């Protein structure tokens, strides 16, 4: 009887591991890109930005995100890139199958901290950016923490371009 129980437990664990592995292979990573940056407030030493990220779900089922870490860097290699924001958003949000949602990250800045990027934006009308991090999502096949990375150019006049 004991062998039967141990055998059944072993088969159940193997089946669970196989399903988990198949689920991970079927899971497609969400695509996270910078959508827009809006000034939300200005003070004597700096201000507050609303950095909007577009999160696209390429899967055939909805994703329930529980955590989003981010690192936003502006500038290019010819100048010194500036780390604009790093942090974690613990607000839950849902992205339906084949759809996108916008997540807004509040970012505080100092004028000294973003001076080079602001000068580049004023001189050329655009500034390159990189946004990366990871997102933790709950799916019908389990929970996943997956990395994302996106680059592009943000234009003061036309928003984001890739």
C-alpha positions as CSV (number, residue, x, y, z in Angstrom):
1,X,0.0,0.0,0.0
2,X,2.9,2.3,0.9
3,X,4.5,1.7,-2.5
4,X,1.3,2.5,-4.2
5,X,1.0,5.8,-2.4
6,X,4.6,6.7,-3.1
7,X,4.3,5.7,-6.7
8,X,1.1,7.9,-7.2
9,X,2.8,10.8,-5.5
10,X,5.8,10.5,-7.8
11,X,3.6,10.3,-10.9
12,X,1.7,13.4,-9.7
13,X,4.9,15.4,-9.1
14,X,6.2,14.4,-12.5
15,X,3.0,15.4,-14.2
16,X,2.9,18.8,-12.4
17,X,6.5,19.5,-13.4
18,X,5.8,18.5,-17.0
19,X,2.7,20.8,-17.1
20,X,4.6,23.7,-15.6
21,X,7.4,23.2,-18.2
22,X,4.9,23.1,-21.0
23,X,3.1,26.1,-19.6
24,X,6.4,28.1,-19.5
25,X,7.1,27.2,-23.1
26,X,3.5,28.3,-24.2
27,X,3.8,31.6,-22.2
28,X,4.8,34.6,-24.3
29,X,6.5,37.5,-22.6
30,X,4.5,40.8,-22.3
31,X,5.9,43.7,-24.3
32,X,6.6,46.8,-22.3
33,X,7.4,50.1,-24.0
34,X,7.5,53.7,-23.0
35,X,4.4,55.4,-24.3
36,X,4.6,59.0,-23.0
37,X,6.0,61.3,-20.3
38,X,3.9,64.0,-18.8
39,X,5.0,66.7,-16.4
40,X,2.7,66.5,-13.4
41,X,4.3,69.2,-11.2
42,X,7.2,71.6,-11.1
43,X,9.0,73.1,-8.1
44,X,12.1,75.1,-7.3
45,X,14.5,72.1,-7.3
46,X,12.7,69.6,-9.5
47,X,9.4,68.1,-10.3
48,X,7.2,65.1,-10.8
49,X,6.7,63.2,-14.0
50,X,4.1,60.6,-15.0
51,X,6.0,58.0,-17.1
52,X,3.5,56.0,-19.0
53,X,4.4,52.4,-20.0
54,X,2.4,50.5,-22.5
55,X,2.0,46.8,-21.5
56,X,0.9,44.4,-24.4
57,X,-0.2,40.9,-23.7
58,X,0.5,38.5,-26.7
59,X,-1.0,35.5,-24.9
60,X,-4.4,33.9,-25.5
61,X,-5.4,34.5,-21.9
62,X,-5.4,37.5,-19.6
63,X,-2.4,38.5,-17.4
64,X,-2.9,39.7,-13.9
65,X,0.2,41.7,-13.0
66,X,1.0,42.0,-9.4
67,X,4.4,43.8,-9.6
68,X,6.4,45.8,-12.1
69,X,10.0,46.8,-11.5
70,X,11.4,49.5,-13.8
71,X,14.6,51.3,-14.7
72,X,14.3,54.3,-17.1
73,X,17.5,55.7,-18.6
74,X,17.6,58.7,-21.0
75,X,20.4,59.9,-23.2
76,X,22.7,58.1,-25.5
77,X,26.3,56.7,-25.5
78,X,27.7,60.0,-26.9
79,X,26.6,61.8,-23.8
80,X,26.4,60.3,-20.3
81,X,23.2,58.4,-20.0
82,X,21.0,59.6,-17.1
83,X,19.1,57.2,-14.8
84,X,15.8,58.9,-14.7
85,X,13.9,56.5,-12.5
86,X,14.3,53.1,-10.8
87,X,11.6,51.5,-8.6
88,X,8.8,49.1,-8.2
89,X,5.1,49.5,-8.8
90,X,3.1,47.1,-6.6
91,X,-0.3,48.1,-7.9
92,X,-2.2,45.3,-9.6
93,X,-3.4,45.6,-13.1
94,X,-4.8,43.3,-15.7
95,X,-4.0,43.0,-19.4
96,X,-6.6,41.2,-21.5
97,X,-5.6,38.6,-24.1
98,X,-4.1,40.3,-27.2
99,X,-4.7,43.8,-25.7
100,X,-2.7,46.6,-24.1
101,X,-3.0,48.7,-21.0
102,X,-1.2,51.8,-19.9
103,X,0.6,51.9,-16.5
104,X,1.7,55.2,-15.1
105,X,4.8,55.4,-12.9
106,X,5.3,58.5,-10.8
107,X,8.8,59.8,-11.1
108,X,10.4,62.5,-9.0
109,X,13.3,64.4,-10.6
110,X,15.8,67.1,-9.8
111,X,16.9,69.6,-12.5
112,X,20.5,68.7,-11.9
113,X,19.7,65.0,-12.4
114,X,18.1,65.4,-15.8
115,X,20.0,68.4,-17.1
116,X,21.9,66.6,-19.9
117,X,18.8,64.8,-21.2
118,X,16.8,68.1,-21.1
119,X,19.5,69.9,-23.1
120,X,19.6,67.1,-25.7
121,X,15.8,67.3,-25.9
122,X,15.9,71.1,-26.4
123,X,18.8,70.9,-28.9
124,X,17.6,68.0,-31.1
125,X,13.9,67.7,-30.2
126,X,14.3,64.1,-29.2
127,X,16.1,62.1,-26.6
128,X,16.9,58.3,-26.7
129,X,15.6,56.2,-23.9
130,X,15.8,52.6,-22.5
131,X,13.3,51.1,-20.2
132,X,13.8,47.7,-18.6
133,X,12.9,45.7,-15.6
134,X,10.6,42.7,-14.9
135,X,6.9,42.1,-14.5
136,X,5.3,39.5,-12.3
137,X,2.1,38.1,-13.7
138,X,-0.4,35.5,-12.7
139,X,-1.8,33.4,-15.5
140,X,-4.0,30.3,-15.9
141,X,-0.9,28.2,-16.0
142,X,1.0,29.7,-13.1
143,X,2.9,32.8,-11.9
144,X,5.8,34.2,-13.9
145,X,8.4,36.9,-13.4
146,X,9.7,37.9,-16.8
147,X,12.2,40.5,-17.9
148,X,11.4,43.2,-20.4
149,X,13.5,45.8,-22.3
150,X,12.7,48.5,-24.8
151,X,14.5,51.3,-26.5
152,X,13.4,54.3,-28.6
153,X,13.4,58.0,-28.9
154,X,11.1,60.4,-27.1
155,X,10.2,63.5,-29.0
156,X,9.0,66.7,-27.3
157,X,6.6,67.2,-30.2
158,X,5.6,63.7,-31.3
159,X,5.8,61.5,-28.2
160,X,7.5,58.1,-28.6
161,X,9.1,56.7,-31.7
162,X,11.0,53.4,-32.0
